[in-house]
Amino acid sequence: MSFHYAFDELAVALSYGTLMGVARRQRTLVVGMVGAGVVGGGIVEILKKSSATWASKGLTIVLSKVCVRQLEKPRDFSASPETQFVTDPFAILEDEEINCVVEVMGGVGLAKTVVFEALKRGKHVVSANKALIASEMPAILELLRQNPKLKFGMEAAVCGGIPVINALQTDFLGDSISGIQGILNGTTNFMLSKMEAEGANYDAVLKEAQALGFAEADPTADVEGFDVQAKISILAKLAFGATVDVTKVPVSGISRLSALDFEYAATLGSTIKLLGTAVKDAETGTLSVYVAPSVVPNTNSLASVRGSMNSLVVQSDNLDESSFQGHGAGRFPTANSCVNDIVRVAQGSSPAPFPRDEDLKFNADYHASFYLRIKIRDQLGVIHRIGILAEKHQISIYSILQNSITDPDDVDFVVTTDVCSVSNVKAFCKDIEEQSFVKEPPTLLVWLRK
């Protein structure tokens, strides 16, 4: 073999290798999106303005189709010329060129069909739908098991623009998490912040939140804690590997709180937040997951989170306490998380959606210290009777708080407890409610004493 011939053969091989390397580096993702509301519009805007950035990284992300209810509806965003608007989600699902479906329509009806059909047809999925992910988690996991090459992005499902899901997927794999707790709903945090700052009552701040667009016309999912219930169920799976039946997660909301509760919380050097909590018992190995309005000491980092912001605290062996804080909702914060998922799919760098898988026993009867506000008609022997009922239900009273009485027919006082089970304290509340001097069911909060 001559030197020149060998050199030419080597040159051809190197050129071929270079071309193949370039081909491997050029990745194209063709996206179909179902839903074009607040978040969907943000995704369209970010993808359009960032196309040159993706190209410089060897990525081509094409938003091929967007499914909407009404084509003629005016929209507050503009798409690229190559994006086609359709009204039938199957125009996306049956398009063989589309290899990634983004679901931002919400709900658990048609959205479930879109997500499930996309996975069955071999398409990657990005979803911001916490209700669907929480309620259909076992079925989604089974579809992903059957299609191991598919990616499932869900960063926007919890805490909107805060990358808590990616952190739990990738940054705690060498660590052991003992507990997670956070403010996971911006609407209720806005309302509670207003109640504290202005001494306003619940009804007034709800109307203001609705007027400002923070709360829906039907605010039930937010104010009664169901939104947080779905989110903490997802986080519990990420943190502990246990699949939790979202319908069995104990939940209570903020609708029974009043300005008076903030007065008593201040007496305790605290404020009030609606918290989602998931904690593993070190002795029994059981997992408790719950949602409850909580009296939070001002020394706790969650106490200073105001307005519509979200925050999550992770307790773990190696890192001790890790805190995440930011915008939990809004067009661009939430859309940014969706776009990050899309880019990771395009890069082939998406982490496993749920990297931990553990068979932990779920314990709905969680233990905590509690705060009870009791409204009564004042009479002799009230505190004595409360003490008898506490002993009956094996509850140790930590303290009793009472402001000066201005109207003997309308008196509120607070009982705080040592650690006990939530079932015991609820039975205690039921017995209190049945007393002749009590005017309404006690208001029950978790009390974070430490």
N, C-alpha and C positions, 0 to 999 in steps of 0.2 A: 504493500500500500504506500503510495507516495505521500510526502509531507503535505502537499497542497490539497490532495483529496481528503486526507484525514482532517485537515483544518476546515475545509468547506463543510464536511459532514458535522463537525463539532459546532460550526457556526449556525447551521440549520437547526441542530438540536437545541442550541441555546435560544435561538429566535423563537422556536416553537414553544419552549418552556416559558419564555418571557410572555408570549401571547396568552398561553394557558393561565399563567399567573395573573395577568390582567383580567382575563375572563372570570377567574375565580374571585378576584377582588370586586368586580362589578356585580352588584346585587340589585335586583329589581323586585320591588314589592308592589303588587297591584291591589289597591284597597277599595273595598265597597263599604259604605257606612250607612247604617240604618238609624235614622234620627238626626234631626238638624235643628234642635232647639238651642238653648243657651250654650251647652257644652259642645254640641256638634258644630255650631257656628264657629266657636273658638278653635276647634280642630282644623276646620277648613282654612281659617286665616293663618294659623301657625304653619301648616303644611305648605301653603302657597308662598309665604314670605321666606321660608327656610329651604326651598328647593335647591338653591345654589350651595347652601351649606352641606346638604346631603350629598350632592354631586361631588363636592370636593373630597368627601370621605369615601367615594366609590359606591354611593347608594343612589338608586333611583326609586323614589316613592311616588307612585301615581295614584291620585284619588280618582278612580274611574267612574264610580257611580255613588250617588247619595239618594237614599230612599226617604221620601217625605209623604205626608198625608195629602197635601194639596200643592200642586205644581204652581198655581197662580198666586199663592200667598206671598206677600212682600217679605223680604228677608233683610236682616241687618248685617249681612256679610256677603261677600262676592267670591265665587269660586273661579278656578282657572278654566280656560276655554275647553279643555279636554274632559272636564267633569260633567257627567250626564245626570240629570235629576229624574228619578223614577218614582212611581207610587206603589209598586209591587216588590216586596223584599225578595221574592223568588227571581226577579230580574238580576239580583246580585248573587243569590245562592246558586243559580243555575249557570252563571257565567264562568266558564272554565278558565278564563284568563285571570279572574280575581282569585288571589291566593290568601287574602287576609280580610276578615269581616270585622268591622268595628261596630259594636252595639251600644248606642247611647240613647235609646228610646225610653228605657225604664220599664217598670212593671214586670210581672211574671207570667203574662199570657203570651202574646205574640213574640215578646223578647225571648222567651224560652225556646219557641220554635226556631227563631233565627239562630240562636247560639247552638242549639243541639244539631240542627241541620247543617250548619257550617262545619262543625266538627266531624259529623258523619260523612261529609263530602270532601274531607281532607283539607279544609281551610283553617289557617290560624285564626284565633279570635282575640280581640281586645274588647273588654267590657268594663263599664263603670257601674254596673248594676249590682249593688250590694244585696238587695232583697233577693234577687235571683240566685246569686252565688251562695248566699247563706242557706237558702231554702232547698236548693238543688245540688248542694255540694257533693254528696255521694254519687249522684248520676253524672255530674261533670267529671269527677275523678275517674269514673269507670270509662267514659268516652275517651279521656286522655290516655288511660291505660291501654285501650284498644288501638290508639293512634299515637304511639310514643314520639313520633317525629313532629307532632303539632305543638305549637306554642300557645299559651293562654296568658294574656296580660290582663291585670286587674288593679293596677296601681291606684286608679282614681276611685275605686270602690270604697275606700276608707280614708278619711282625712283629706280628700280632695287633692290639693297641690303638695301635700307633705309626703315625701317618699318613705313612708313607714313600712309599706309592704315590701318594697325592694330591700330595705334594711333587714327586715325579719327573714327574708328569703336567702340573703347572702352574708350578712355581717355577724350573725350570732350562731353560725353552724358549729363553731368550736367552743361555744359557751353553753351554759345551762340556765335557762330562764326560769325564775321562780314566780314572777308576777308581772302583769301589765295592767295599767290603769290610765284612763284618760278622758279628756273632754272631746267627744267625738261628734258633736252636733252644734253647729254654729248658731242656729236659730235660738235654741234654749240658752246657750251661753250669752248671747246678746240680751235676751230677756232677763236672765238672772243678774247680769251686770247692771242693767237699768234699775232693777228692783233694789239692788244694794246701793247704787250711787244716788238715786233720787227718792228712796223710801216709797216707791210706787207699788201698787198692788198688781197682782197677776193679770187681771182683766185689762187694765190700762196699758200695760207693756205689751200684751198680746195684740191689742188693736194697733199700737204703734209699729210693732214688728210686721204686721200684715200690710200696713200702709206703706212701709218702706221696702216691701218685697222680700223681707227675711223669712216670713211665715206664709204658708199657703192659706187659702180660704178655709180649707179643712186642715187644721194644724195637728190632728191627732197623732200622726206618725212621729212628729217631732216632740210634741209636749208630753206625750204619754210614754216616750222612751223606746218606741218600736224601731225607729231608725238606728238608734245606738245598739239595740238588741241584735240586729243583723250584723252590724259592724264588729261588735266585740266577739261574735261567734266566728267570724272570719279570722280575726286576730288571734283568737284562742287556738285555732287550727294551725296557724303559722308559728305561734310561739311554742306550743306544746305537742303538736302533732295529733291531737285528738279531734275527731269529727263530732261536733256538738249539735244536737237537734235544737235548732233555733227556737222552736216553739216551747221548749222546756227551760229556757233561760229566764229566771225570775226578772220581772221588769216592773218598775214604778216610775211615774213621771213627776212633773213639776206643778201640775194644775191645782194642787191643794196648798201650795206654798203662799205665804203672805209676807208683807213687809215686816210683820212681827217676828217671823222666823229669822230674818236678817239681824234684828235687834238682839235676839238671844244668841245668835251665832257670834255677833260682835262681842258679847259678854264672854264667850268662850275663846276669844282671840282668833276668830275664824270667819269664813265666808261660806257660801253654799254653791255647789256645782253639781250638775248632772253628770255622773261618772259611769263609764263602762269598766268593769273589773273582771279580770281572769287571774286566778291564783291557784297554785299547786300546793297542797298541804304536804309539808316536808315529812311528816310522820306517817300519814296514811297513804300518800301518793295519789289522793283523789283530787279532782279538778273542780273548782267552783267558778262559775261564770254568772255575772248578774249585772243589772242596771239599776241604779238608785240615785235619787238626789242625796247629796252627802255634805255634811258639815266638815269643811276642809280648813285645817289650821293655816294661818297666814304665813307660817314658816314653810309650808309645802309649796313647791314650785307651781303646782296647778292653781293655787289660789290667786296668783297674779295674772292669769290669762283672762283678758277682758274682751268684750265685744263679741264678734262672730268668729274669733280665732279658735283653732283646735290645738290640742296638745296631747302627747302620749308619753308616758314614763314607763320604761322597761327596767325591771330589776333582774339582775343576772349575777352569776358567780364571779365571772372574770371582770366585767365592766362595772359592777356595783349598780349604779343608776345612770341610765341614758335617757335624755329628754329630746323630744322632737316637737317643734312648734311652728305654726304657720297658718295659711289660709286653708280652711277645710272645705270651701265651696267657692263658687264664682266661675265665670266663663273661662278666663285664661288660666287660673291656677289648676282647675280640674282638667281642662283641655291639655295643658302642659303634661300632666301625668299620662293621659292617653297617648299623646304623641311620643313620649319617652318609651312607652310600651311598643308602639308601632316601629320606632327606630330600632329597638332591641330585636324585634322580630326580623326586620330587614337585615340586621347585622348577624343574625344567628346567635345572639348572645343572651337570649331570654333565659332567666333562671327557671328551675322547676317551680311551678306555682305554689306547691305545698311540699317543701323538702323534708319535713318531719312527718313521721307516721307512728303514732304511739296509741296503744289501747289503754286509755286511762278511764277509771270509773268516774262518772260525772256525779257531783253532789250538789243538788239544788238547794239543800238546806245549809247555806253558808253561815259562817260565824263572823260576827263583827260586834263592835260597840254601837249603840243606837241612841238616837235623840227622839223623844216623843213630846210633842206639844199637845196639851190636853185642855179643852175649853169646858168650863164648868160654871154652875151657879154655886157661889161660895156657901159653905155650911161647915158645921163642926164635924171633924173626923175624916175629912177628905184624904189627907196625906196618910193617915193611919190605914184607911181602906186600900189605898194604892199600894202601900207596903205589904199588906196581906196578900193582895193579888200577885205582886212580884214574887213573893216567897212561894206561892202556889205554883208558879210557872218556872221556878228555879232561876230567877233573874236577880242578880245583885245590882242594886241601885248605886250609881256612882255619885250623882248629885241631883239636887232639886233647885230649879231657878224660878223665881217669880218676881215680876215687876210690881210696883205699888198698885194696890187695888183702887180703881176709880169708880167702878160699877160692880157691885157684888153679884149682880145677875149675869155678868159677862166677864169672866176671869180666865186668863190663859196662864198656865205655868208649864214648865218643861222638866221632864225627867230624863236624865242620861244614865246609861247602863254600862256595866262592865261587859266584857265579851260574852256573848251567848248566841244561840242559834236563832236564825230568822224565824223558824217555825215557833219557837217558844215566845219570841217577842210579838209575833202576830196573834198568838193565842192570848197573850197578855193584853194586847190592844182590844181584842174582841170582848174580853171580860170587862175592861174599862168602859167600853162603849155602852155596855148594858147597865151601868150604874145609874141610879136615878138623878144624880147631880151632874152627869155628863151631858153636854148639849149636842155633840157631834162626834164622829169617829176621830180618834187621835191622828195627828199628822206624824208620820213615821219617816225618819231619815237615818241613813248610816252616819256614824260619827267616826271620823278618822282622828283618833286621839294623838297619835304620834306625829 
